[in-house]
Amino acid sequence: MSDRIARSHGLEAFFGAAESVSGAGVEIALPKNRGFLNLRLDPRRERAVRAADEVLGQGLPLAANSFTGGERRVYWLSPDEWLVETRAEEAGALCGELEAALAGYHAAINDISGGQVALRLTGPEARTILSKGCTLDPHPREFAPGQCARAGFARATVLLACIDETPTYAVVVGRSFADYLCHWLANAAGL
Amino acid sequence: MAGGQVNRLPEGGRIDRSRPLRFSFNDKSYTGYAGDTLASALLANGVSLLGRSFKLRRPRGIVGGGAEEPNAVMQVGEGADALPNLLATQVELEPGLAARGTRGWPSTRFDIGAALDSFGRILGAGFYYKTFKYPRAWWKLYEHFIRRAAGFGRAPDSPDPDRYEHRNAHCDVLVAGGGPAGLVAALTAARAGARVILADDDIEFGGSLLAGGDAIAGAPAMDWVVGVVAELRELPDCQLLSRGTVFGYHDHNFLTIAQRCVPETDAQAQDRAPRPAAERLWRVRAKRVVLAQGAFERPLVFCNNDRPGVMLATAVSGYIRRHAVLPGRRVVVFTNNDSAYRTAIDLAGAGAEVAAIVDSRPGGAGVIGQRVKELGIPVLAGHVVSHVSGRRRVRGAGIARWTGEPWSAVEITLRINCDLVAVSGGFSPAVHLHSQAGGKLEWNDSQLCFLPGETRQPHDSAGAGNGRLSLGDCLADGLRAGKAALAALGLKPPEIEIPATKEIPEAPMEALWRVPAEKDADRCPKQFIDFQNDATVADIRLAVREGYRNVEHVKRYTALGFGTDQGKLGNINGMAILADALGKPIPEVGTTTFRPAYTPVRFGAVAGESVGALYEPVRKTALHEWHEAAGAPMEVVGQWHRPWYFPRDGEDLHAAVARECLAVRNSAGIMDASTLGKIDVRGPDAVNFLERIYTHNVDRMKPGRCAYGILLGEDGMVMDDGVMARLAEDRFYLTTTTGGAAHVLEWLEKWLQTEWPELEVYLTSLTEQFSTLAVAGPNSRELLEKLGCDIPLDGESFPFMRVRTATLAGMPVSLFRVSFSGELAFEINIASDLAPNLWRKLMDAGREFEITPYGTETMHVLRAEKGFVIVGQDTDGSVTPVDLGMNWLLSKDKDFLGKRSLARPDCLREDRKQLVGLLSRDGRTVIPEGAQLIERTGQAAPVPMCGHVTSSYRSASLGHPIALALVAGGRGRKGKTLFAASPGREPIAVEIVSPVFYDPEGERQHV
């Protein structure tokens, strides 16, 4: 029922009707309808991890600073914390399925779709933009597709993930910071 | 097209004669060429007087060719664009560039302060310290004139229109300096596949090769440079930063580079909006660093050695060869080493008359002496230039025989007319970055300079900066440093061969720290050591006579090595003179500390992009747009912007707040409380964990219950407060204050991760996920029912301090029956992406109740009427729960953080400051927040204070002002009168009352 109700990501003023803005060599885009779950689980409990894997349809990444998946992604945040990014309309159901599958285990699942904004930064100059605001080394040898990291970016805290070699980065940020971050990125891109 | 460029050579130089550029200096127009620096263009135009010295106001001209230049400090640009503190030797000539000398008031040529020079005798070291101390009251007068007359330029008077940016960079090897050694080191590392950053402060790479006539592998050295640079540019992991000065070497091999960006033509700049960054600050994390910044030539110390026309020999060569500028026609070269002979050859080649090479060494030069003789240049070996004549320009040199005795008077035996004296006192490696990095310095007795010694961070020095002065040695040392860096990185060195160079054997240099004069050292005309700070030989000797022994003290007393100079030019000469005066060897005296920045850096570059609207993040709630559209002024709370009040036509703050307060008390109000921190706590040990953190009995809360909770620091002081809701046996939902959200989560995680890792508890921040819409007032229940809620909301089914999940207006919500206003209230938590939707529905449905949005100010008033504290406003980190009258919250049945501290004798004092209410005796006066409370008026200062006002408001509901205060032993003083004192006002008589002003029984929130 709630799917018919108008939702707001808070960046309507920044993006207007467009889905992205472009500067020289970089595009800042707002992929639509992304949902997010936060998952806490002890990875040493193998049966619980397997149960989660089954519901998610892919393995929880256990290697530090990595993510798995394509359309649905699971990002490693810390040794016992993951962020699941999925289609917004699936998030609620997925949250319930995980709750059910992990009942009896010490776990915490929260649907945080309403509080996160995922931006996509793509283009040959994306690495330059990243280096303006982030101390993380974006060199392809150090931060390759499949890797992610929580980092300070400008003066916000974000989850950065390297998606492909273009390069394309996913930048997930708390919604209260999203407007600031978009303006910062636009300025850095010379817009 | 030479125009007024009287000193421009007809051919040669690395300038583009097809691109003449107009520029101005001190409002006079000149022409130079692309490829010029401001300094070379001024010299080409025959401008020799550039400014006045700092203290003595002596006329000064260009001395050097780069970062070591002490005098040519310029103000470039006008108004907002003005840039003070630029060295003319480093300013690239741009079309329309407008420069002026930064010193000289009212003008460079006619300087009031120049009269100071006549008083030079009394303006010795420490003059200001000694003279302007008395009478004390006069300092303001002195200061006005001293400040007016001092300084290097003026700050721009309006915001800087330039853009700046920061770049973070990472590399395996950072090479600072793009001369021969740096280029070889960078090439070696880059060929091996290392990630390399090569930074050089000049416009072009090449360093000393830009100005020299050297040959590499039988061809002009610059051909080799061009080849190396081209190869480096091709390598993907090599970054070349020209115009980039490595100005700071910090801990953990973190270095900072200020890079001036390429000046664009006006047309180019117009094509690009906004303006490209004018300067870029690179923040580099390097695994290894090679310092190859070269060496600075030292001046020689003789009488009036600061006169315009006395220049460093290498700088003279540079102007001739690189800029095709001949700075003098008849020249005396004065040296204690072989290097300046090359300058004499350059001068002769450019058509100048070299009147003499004055060489202090009795034996003169090595092989190069023969070459000079062939050119017919006279050499006066065993002689010195004892003084120069001329005021605004050198007119002649007085030559004396060098006896080897620096302190005995000499006789001038020969006077030579000249307009230029090119001097060389040997070379000092630029050890600034090495020292900044914590590296030690070692004195070298044959090269007469400090060389980089033991290092503390992973770096290395190479080339002239490492004491390798000949080209062949530089190249070999660069290779060594490059290979050493690779070895440390575990990379295999590449195939690389050092190209052949022609080495000319040199005769050793000679120590010549002070040239004797006709009079003794303290009476002769001034012999400058630090040109920029006007520190002389006599100043240093005076400092020693007055008891200064340590080099750092002498520096501060004489100003030696201050300012932008940072000891580049005068440091070693100064140390040598000091060592002599102290009777100690130079290494025992040591050097002063070299600090960043190596050359001046613009504040704009330090700030980067974090200016204007991007200075500080603005955190916006999901309802921000609605608040803005409603015309609410914002209150900044941390990084959040929260609506302060919602004025209607013509209302001021007080009128709007009074209306909002009455609406909540009488019907319904709505507030955006989304900035509260929210934490999900889950796990089998959640109760156990929260019992240890919070002061109340958590275990007694049944699921569905809410409780007001406080948490204390280990010192027993109130740290934060909020509502705790038990959602299930093993699941809680906490709210924190807006400002405390991040800290509380960190605090909880810290205890969980470091002290109690055995507890099975997960914490998840939900601050961003949920928006909180507080609906308050007697009609709030009816409003929610009207909107359509799937659970009963009556007081029996859903009593005060309970939590329920529900569907409201078709949207999933959590409803909390908590109240920060004392009225019947519901705090609705809803996913933030749905919040604007629900807010609009509430506003629509609320019209019949005249629902009134209210801001933070009304929220403050409503809670103060109820005596609810705000942590951080009514507390300040020194307030216990007992001080606040919250003993009822402190469980006696369990331990919790801070409990033991509450039993400290100091926490048990009867006269601790306690929370009370205040009413002004006249019933009308609003007591100023922050006012101190005193027992009685008319006391002599210092008046004992017994408390202070923490919150104060007008109360529309009560019809009179109210205040909260912390008063020593306050709870026992109810009904007593105190006085609220604040500056510039009559003390206000106030009565101590209960802090709960409104509905003390709490009936309204329970309905």
Boltz contact constraints between the chains, C-beta under 6 A:
constraints:
  - contact:
      token1: [A, 5]
      token2: [B, 837]
      max_distance: 6.0
  - contact:
      token1: [A, 6]
      token2: [B, 837]
      max_distance: 6.0
  - contact:
      token1: [A, 7]
      token2: [B, 833]
      max_distance: 6.0
  - contact:
      token1: [A, 8]
      token2: [B, 833]
      max_distance: 6.0
  - contact:
      token1: [A, 8]
      token2: [B, 836]
      max_distance: 6.0
  - contact:
      token1: [A, 38]
      token2: [B, 764]
      max_distance: 6.0
  - contact:
      token1: [A, 40]
      token2: [B, 762]
      max_distance: 6.0
  - contact:
      token1: [A, 106]
      token2: [B, 683]
      max_distance: 6.0
  - contact:
      token1: [A, 106]
      token2: [B, 760]
      max_distance: 6.0
  - contact:
      token1: [A, 108]
      token2: [B, 682]
      max_distance: 6.0
  - contact:
      token1: [A, 108]
      token2: [B, 762]
      max_distance: 6.0
  - contact:
      token1: [A, 108]
      token2: [B, 764]
      max_distance: 6.0
  - contact:
      token1: [A, 110]
      token2: [B, 680]
      max_distance: 6.0
  - contact:
      token1: [A, 110]
      token2: [B, 764]
      max_distance: 6.0
  - contact:
      token1: [A, 112]
      token2: [B, 769]
      max_distance: 6.0
  - contact:
      token1: [A, 114]
      token2: [B, 769]
      max_distance: 6.0
  - contact:
      token1: [A, 114]
      token2: [B, 831]
      max_distance: 6.0
  - contact:
      token1: [A, 114]
      token2: [B, 832]
      max_distance: 6.0
  - contact:
      token1: [A, 114]
      token2: [B, 833]
      max_distance: 6.0
  - contact:
      token1: [A, 115]
      token2: [B, 768]
      max_distance: 6.0
  - contact:
      token1: [A, 115]
      token2: [B, 769]
      max_distance: 6.0
  - contact:
      token1: [A, 115]
      token2: [B, 832]
      max_distance: 6.0
  - contact:
      token1: [A, 131]
      token2: [B, 167]
      max_distance: 6.0
  - contact:
      token1: [A, 131]
      token2: [B, 168]
      max_distance: 6.0
  - contact:
      token1: [A, 132]
      token2: [B, 165]
      max_distance: 6.0
  - contact:
      token1: [A, 132]
      token2: [B, 166]
      max_distance: 6.0
  - contact:
      token1: [A, 132]
      token2: [B, 167]
      max_distance: 6.0
  - contact:
      token1: [A, 135]
      token2: [B, 168]
      max_distance: 6.0
  - contact:
      token1: [A, 137]
      token2: [B, 170]
      max_distance: 6.0
  - contact:
      token1: [A, 155]
      token2: [B, 617]
      max_distance: 6.0
  - contact:
      token1: [A, 156]
      token2: [B, 617]
      max_distance: 6.0
  - contact:
      token1: [A, 174]
      token2: [B, 768]
      max_distance: 6.0
  - contact:
      token1: [A, 175]
      token2: [B, 768]
      max_distance: 6.0
  - contact:
      token1: [A, 175]
      token2: [B, 832]
      max_distance: 6.0
  - contact:
      token1: [A, 176]
      token2: [B, 619]
      max_distance: 6.0
  - contact:
      token1: [A, 176]
      token2: [B, 620]
      max_distance: 6.0
  - contact:
      token1: [A, 176]
      token2: [B, 768]
      max_distance: 6.0
  - contact:
      token1: [A, 177]
      token2: [B, 617]
      max_distance: 6.0
  - contact:
      token1: [A, 179]
      token2: [B, 620]
      max_distance: 6.0
  - contact:
      token1: [A, 180]
      token2: [B, 617]
      max_distance: 6.0
  - contact:
      token1: [A, 180]
      token2: [B, 618]
      max_distance: 6.0
  - contact:
      token1: [A, 184]
      token2: [B, 614]
      max_distance: 6.0
  - contact:
      token1: [A, 187]
      token2: [B, 609]
      max_distance: 6.0
